[in-house]
Amino acid sequence: MGELTARAFTEQNLLNAWHAVRESALEDGEAGPEVARFEAAAARKISELAEKLGDGTYEPSPVVRVEMAKPSGGIRTLGVPSLIDRIVERALLPELDAVIDPTLLPWSFAYRRGLGVKDALACLTEARDAGARWAARADIEDCFDRIPRWEVLRRLREAVADSAAIDLVRRLMDRPVVGERVRRDHRGLGLHQGSALSPLLCNLYLNEFDRVMLVGGFRVIRYSDDFAIPVRDRAQAEQALAAAGEALTAFRLELNPAKSQVMSFDSGVTFLGATVTSATSPGADALSHPTETVVYVDKDGALLRSRGDRLIVEHNGDVLFRLNFRRIRQIVCSGRVGMTTPFLHRALRSKIDLVVLDQHGGPAGRLTSLSTTDPTVRRAQYDLAHDRKLARMFVDGKIANMRVALLRAARREPDPLLTKIAETMSATRLALAETSSIEQVMGYEGSASREYFRAWRHLFSELWGFEARQRRPPPDPVNAMLSFGYTLLVNEAAIALEMARLDPAVGFLHQSRWGRPNLALDLMEEFRPTIVDAVVLRCLSTNIVRPEEFEVTPDHGCRMNDRARRAFLAAYERRMLTVFTHEGTGRRVSYRVGLSLQAKALARTVLDPSTPYRPIRWK
């Protein structure tokens, strides 16, 4: 049994999978006698199943053919596995998904946790707003039934290092259908619709089609076997449709001729049961509305004071802002901002974290209330400080999210260089998984980051003067915004870690250095591309800030003026409140809450190293 299968097939994971299968059976109506028989001796049977999976004696059973009517007409044929097989598939799926999902392009929306039809339609609408006027629309004829299983296995071997897991997937794919004879020319083809693994394996196979089309200059917005390719004019739409047909032929698939056509947004592009027209409103980002907020004070000469239950921000005797202390989570002060002693005492009593930045946006310090720490968690953290697996996971999350950031940034106009650099990051992640020393981990992180920022030079005008990532001092506006954003984010990470009872100073990736929040820097790695980098790219692409709003001094480099800083802070706070699906909990939360959830997940791993830490994944 390999590392992946060992994680998947613990008795606890198999028990959780059994509960999921049972609940699914109950949702469909009567659970049936098979479920009732298993439930009567579930503990013993789960233990026996874990033993068989461990010693390699488990053998899948044939699937049962079931026919269902499609809502659009016709019949869908399912291959329903046995109860035991369904339990095994459910236990294996999360581990395979954690490896395969980060390799998918960000325009694949089906069967991915946190993504769905609304996201695919929003992506199509965004492409229209970026200049697309036409779209090629099509779906793939009998996709699941025609996918060659040997090709799926080949792609699986490229992504998964566990040979036991690959062999098990092969045996699950090759299960015969009870009472069904397979034509000679159909042997080795098809994924069982009804198997929990089939949707993921379908995405794995069609991801190559998506990549081929992207290299050819066409971005495929795909939901399972249904896709749209937004382009600028009708001629391009016809070329895209022809290119899709040729690419699918190479993958032993073909377009459904009845559902393949070119459409204009003026007339309406039908996709996934909806019609996107030139007048369809773009969907706004879902934002969280927390009861506690972050207050930013950046006006030179401002004074923070307390009056009863309220924070008062004054300047030259005028009240600029007031808010109840119960509504405040954190206060960030930048530049020359004064604070009265009563305010400081009240902030500490209210457990409000106070972050002080110098006049150049760099970190000056934090004031936080005394809190009781958990020595059990911190002692475990110190004992585990040299764990290379955790260091690898932080870097793996960062590289995976940098890859998606590049692909998303290049979506307005496919750029072969950006696509190439993004795809080299997938190879870097595979090599990273085999590393055994912190020096190798840091080496891969450094090379991936250099390539990532090399690609940034192609994302915006030369007016911004960006050549490479440089920190001290930042020489250009892009670096100035990155450094300022990372300073904000590392303080948020430190707060999240303290709430999780961890020591922000003792890291796994960033080795101990006096005065540096090493673990906070570790935790923020996976969030850099999804939060700060995304904010900077948005500020540049939408002219939220402009080059003339920055000034350069010999001693301190480039920095934002007051208007640019306030615009950046507004964009940053909006991003922190943007809602996404946190995979570890399945909850829709803001990125700020997601940071806290990741800190808590890290604390669980520290206390129980057999519980793997999984970075967030941008999709």
N, C-alpha and C positions, 0 to 999 in steps of 0.2 A: 504494500500500500504506500502510495506516494504522499507528499506533503499536503497536496490539495484534497485528496480523498480522505486522508486522516482527519483533516479539519471537518470535512463534510459529514462523515459517517460516525461521529460520536453518538453514543446512545441518546444524549440530550437532543442533538440535532434531528435524529431519526424520530424521536418522540414528538418534537415540534412539528416535523413534517407530517406525522400521522394525524396530529390534531388538525393541521391545515387541510389534509385530504378528507378527513371526517366532516369538517365544517363545510367544505365544498360539496360533499355528497348530500348533506342535509339541506343546503341551499337549493339543490336541484329537485327537492321533494323527498321521497322516501330514501333513506340511506341504503337500503337493500340488505339482503342476508349476508353478503360478503363482509360488509362493514360490521354487522352485528356479531358475526363469528370472531372477527379479529378483536373487537372491543372486549369480548369476554375474557381474553387472555393477552391483552395488549402488552403488558410489561414483559412477559416471558417471550412473546414473539418479537418484540423490538430487540431484546437482548440476543436472541438467536440470529436475527437479521444482521445485527452489528457484527456478530462473530463470523458469519458467512462472508460478509463484505470484507472483513479484516483478513481472513485466510484465503480469499479468492475463490471460494466454492459457490458463491451466489450466481445463479443463472436466471436471466429474465424469462418471462413466460410469453407465449403468443398474445397478440392483441386481438380484440373483438371488433368486427366491422359493424358500424352504426351509421345509418343514413339520416340526415336532417335536411329539412327544407330551408333554402336560403330566403331571406326576406325579399331579395330582388328577383326571386324565381330560380328554379333549378334545384339540384340536390348537392349537398356537401357530404362527402364520405369521411367519416372519422375512424381512426384506429384507436380504440380505447384500451389502455393497458390494464393489467391486473392491479388489484389494490396494493400488493407488495411493491410492484414496479412503480406505481404512482408515488409511494412513500420514498423510494430510492431517488426518483427523479426530483422530487421536491427538495430533498436534502442536498442533492448535488447542484441544483440550479443556482443558488446564490453564490457558490464558490466559482462556478464557471462564468457567471454573469460578471463577477468582480474582475475577471481577467479579460473577458471578451468585450464588454460594453465600452471600456475606454478606447478601444481600437476603432470603434465605429465613427463615421463622419457625423458631424452635428446636425445633419439634415435628414437623419433617419429617426422617425418618430414613433414607430409602432413597437410594442412589447418592451418598452424601456420605462423603468420606474421614474415617475415624475414628469413624463412626457405623454402627449396624447394628441387627439384630433385638433383641439384648440391651438396647440403649439404649432402644428403643421400648417393650419390655416393662417395663423399669425405670421409665420415665416413667408408664406406666399404673398400675403398682403405687404409685408416689408419689402420683398423683392419688387413688387409693383411700385412702391414708393421710391425705390432706388433707381427706377428708370425702365423697368420691364413693362412692355406693352402687350406682349403675347406670351402664350405658354403652350408647350407640347404636353398633351394629356394622354396617359395610357395606363394600362395595367398588364401584368404578365399572365399569360394563359396557363392555367393549372399549375401554378408555381410550386406549391408544396409537393405535388405528385411527380414533378419532373426534375427536381434537384438531384444531381448525382451524389450519392452518399460518399463515394471515395474522394471526391473533391472537397466535401465538407471535412472529412478526416484530415486531408492534407492541410487545409487551412487551420484546423484545430491543433495540429502538431506544431504549426508555426507560432501559435499563441500560448499553448499550454505545455509546461515542462513535465507534467505528471503522466507517465506512460500508462499507469493503471487507470487513470481517469479517461484517457483516450480509448483504451481497450474497452472499458465499460460502455462508453458512448457508442462505440462501434457495435457492440452486442445489442444495445438498446435500439439502435437504428435498424439493425438487421432482423428484428423480431418478425416472424411471419404473421400473416393475418389468418385467423381461424377459418378454414374452409375456402380459402381463396387461392387460386392458381395464378402465378405471375407469368405473363408472356416473356419469351426469351429476350426480346428487345427492350423490355422494361425492367429487367433484373438489375439490381443495384441502384435503382432510381427511387426517389420519393422519401419524404419525411412523414411520419405518422401524425396527421392532424388529430389531436387528442392527447398527445404526449406533451408534458410540461416543458421538455427541452426543445421541441421542434421550432417554436418561434425564435428562440435565441440562435439556433443553428441556421435558420433561414436568414436572419439578419447577418450572421457571420458570412454566409455564402454571397448574399447580395451586396455586401459591403465592397466586394471587389468590383462589381458592376458600377457602384457609385464612384469608386476611385477612378476607374477607366474613363467614365464620363467627365469627371472633374479635370483630369489631365487633358481631355479633348476640349475643354473650355465650357462645359455645361454642368451647372450645379443641379443635381437631382434632389428634389424635395420628395422624400419617399415615406409612405406609410404601408409597411409590409410589401405587398406586390402592386400597390397602387401608387402612381407617382405623377408629379408635375415638374416641368422644366421651364422656369421663367426666362424669357429672352427679350431682346429689344424690338424685333420686328417679325413679320410673318415668315420671311425667308429663313431667318435663324431658327424659328420654331420647326419648320419643315426639316432643316438640317439636323436639329436635335432629335427629332422623331426617327429620322433615318439612322442616325448614329446610335440611338438606343436599340433599334432593331438589330443592327450589325453586332453591337456589343453583346446583346443577349444571345444571339446565335452562337457566339464563341463560348458562352456559358451553358450551352445545351438548353436554352430557354427561348421563348418567342413571345412577341407582343400579341395581345388579344386584338384582332383587327376590328372587332365591333366597338371597341372602347378606345381606339387610338385616333386622335385628331388634334388639330391645332386650333386654339381659341384666342380671341382678343379679350383684354380686360374691359374694353368698351362694351362688348356684347355680353361679357360675363364668362368666367372660367369656373366650371363646375369641378369640385374636388371634395371628396369625402363627405358627400351629402350636402354640401353648401355651395353657394355661388359667390365668387369674389369678383366684384366689378371695379371699375375705375372710381366709383363713389363709396365703396365699402370702407368704413372707418377702421383705422388701425387700432388694435387692442392695446390698452395701456398696461404697463407693468403692474402686477399685483403688488401692493404695498402693505406692509404691516402698520398697524396703528397702536403702538404700545402705550401702556399707561405711564411709563417712564421714558424720558427723552434725554438727549445729549444737548447741552447748551454750549455754543461756541462764542467766545468773547475775544475779538481781535482788534478792538478800537484802542489805539494808544491813548493813555490817560483815563481809561474807564476805571470805575471803582465798583467792586462787589461788596455789598453789605446786606445785612438781614434786617427784616422788619416783621416781627411776629413770625408767621409761618411762611413768609415769602422771601425769595431772593430778589434783590433790587440791583439793577445795573444802572449806574449813573455816569454822566460825563458832564463836567463843568456845571454841576448842580441840576442838570436835566435828567429825568428818568427815561432811559432808553428801553428798558425791558423789566418785566416782573413776572414771577412764576412761583407757584407753591412748591416748597421743597419736596413734597411727596411726589411731585411729578418729575423729579430730576434724578437721572441715573449717574450722570457724569458731567463735569464742567471742564472744558478745554479752553485755556487762556493762552493767547499768543501775543507776544510783545510786552509793552509796558502796561500791565494791568494791576491795579492796586486791590487789596483785600483788607477789610477791617478784621480785627480780632474776634468780635462777636460772630461775624460771618464764618470765620474759620472754625470756631467751636461748633456752630450750628451745622455746618457741612459735615464735620466729623461725627456728631451725634446722629445725623441722618444717614450716615454711611454712604455719603456721596463721594465718589472718587474725583479728585482734583488733579488734572494734568496741566503742567506748565511748560510751554514751548518758548524758546528764546525768540528774539525779534526776527530771526532768519528762518523760523519754522522748525528748528532743530529741537531735540528733547532737552529740557532743563531739569525736569524732575516730576515726581508724583507725590501727592499727599493723600494718604488713605487711613481710615480708622483702624485701630487695633482690632484684630480678629483672632478668634481661637483657631489654631491650625490642628490638623489631624496628624499626629506623629506617625500613625500606622501607614498612611499614604506616603508621607514624605520619606520615611525610612525605606519603604519599598522602592520609591523613586531613586533614591541614592544608590541602593543595591543594584538597580537595573541601568544605571547611568551609561554603561558601556555597551548596551544592547544594540547590535548593528541592524537588527530587523526593523526596529522603530525608526532609525535613521534612514533606512532604505524606503520605508513607507512615506515619510515626509517628502523625500525627493521624488518618489514615484508619483505622488499626488501632484506635486508642483509641475513635473514634466508633462503629465497627462493633461493638466489644465492649460499649460502654455500651448500645447498642440491645438487644443480646441480654440483658444484665444486667437491664434494665428488664422485658423480656418474661418472663424467667424469674422475676423477683421477683413479678410480678403473676399467676402461674399458679394460685395457690390460688383466687382469685376475679377473673375478668376485669375490668379497670378501664379504661373507655374513655379516660380521661385519660392513663394510662400508655401505652396502646396508641398514642394519637395522638402523644404526645411521642416514643415509640420510632420511629414511622414518619417523623416529621419529620427524624430523624437520617439516614434513607436519602436524603432530598432534600439534606441538608447534604453528604453524601459525594459526591453527583453534582456539586454546585456546587464542592466542594473540588478535584475533579479538574481544574477549569478555572482554578485560581488561578495567578498568576505572581509573587506577591511574598510575602515572609515575613510582612508585616503582615496580608495577607488570610488566610494559613494560620492565624496566631495568632487572628485574629478569628473564624474558623469554630470553632476549638478552644474559644475562650472562650464563645461563644454556645451551643455544644452542651453544654458542661459545666454552664453555668447552668441550662439546661433539664433536664438529667439530674438535678441535685441538687434542682431544683424538684419533680421527680416523687418524689424520696425522701420528701418530707413526707407523702406519701399511703401510705407503706409500713409505718409503725409508729405506735404510740400517741404522743399529745401529751406523755406523761410524759417522753419523751426530750428534749423541748425543741429539736428540730432545726428550724431555719428556712432555713438556706443554708450553703454551704461557707465556713467561716472558719478561718483557720489560726493566726494569731498575735495573742493566744493563743486556743486553742479554747474556745468558750463553753459547750459542751454535751458530753455523753458520746459522741455519734455523731462529732462532729468530733475529739474526743480520740482515739478509736480509729482514725479515718482517718489522722490525722497520725502516730500511733505506727506504724501499719502501713506507711505510705509511707516512713518513716524506715528501717525494716527492709529494705524492698524496694529502696530506692536503694542501700544498701550491698551488697546481693546483686548488683545490676546492675553496680556498680563493679568488684566482684571478677570477674564474668563478662567484662567488657570488658578488664580487665588480662590475663586468661588468653588472650584473643583478640589480645593485643598492641596494643590500641587505647588511646588516651589518654582516660580518663573525663572530663577537664576540658573538652575541645573538642567542642562539640555542633553539631548541624545545625539543630535546632528551637529549643532554648534557647541563646540567644546568650551569648557569653563573658562571664562575670562572675567576678571574683576570688573564690577560695575555694569555688566551687560546682561540683559534679560534673555539668556540663552534659550530657555525652553519656549519663551514667547516667540522668539525668532523661528524656532522649529515649527511651532503650531501655525504661524502665519504663512509658511511656505506655500501650502496648498491653496491659500486664500489670496495670495498676491495677484495671480492672473484674473481671478474671478471678481475681485473687488477693485483694488487700486488700478491695475492695468486697464481694466474695463472702463473705469471712470476717466482715466487719462485719454484713452482712445475716443471716448464719447466727447470729451471736451474739445478734442482736436477736430473730429469729424463734423461736429455741429456748430463750431465757432462759439462755444460757450465761453472760451477765453481766446484772446488774440495775441499774436507775437509782440505787439507794441505795449502790452500790459505787463511786461517783465523788464527788470532792470539788472544790469551786470555791474558788479563792483570788483576790484582786484582782490580784496581780502575774502569776500563771501560768495563770489560767483554770482550765478543768476538766481533771482528770486521774484516772486509774484508781487504786483502792487495790490493795494487794498481791494479793488474791484475784482481782480482775477482770483484772489484768495477766497473771497466770499462766494464767488461763483463756483469755485472748486469745492469748497466745503458743502455747498448746497447739493452739488452732484454726488459727492461722497456720501452724505447722509442719506440721500435718496437711494443710493445703491445698498447701503447697510440695511435699509428698511425693505428692500425688494425681497419678495417671497420666492422660495424655491422648495423643492421636495428634498428633505433630509433623508437619505436612504437608510441610515442606521435606525431611525425611529419611524420612518414612513410619514412623518408630520410635515405639513406645509408651514414653514417658519421663515423669518427674516434671516438675512446673512448674519446679523448681530447675534440672534439666538442660535443660529447654526454654529457660530464660533464657540459659544458656551457648551453646546451639545458635544462638539468635538473634544473640548477640554474634559468633559465628563467621561467620554468614551476612552480618552487617553488614561484617565485615572483608573478606570476599570481594568484596562490592560496592565497598568502598573501593578495593581493588586493581584491580578490573575493573568500572568503572561500567556496562558493557553487561550485567552480571549483575544483574538487578533484585532489590532487597530486598523481601521479602514479610512483613508482620507476621503474627503468629499470629492465628487467627480462632476465637473461641468459638462453638460451635454448640449 
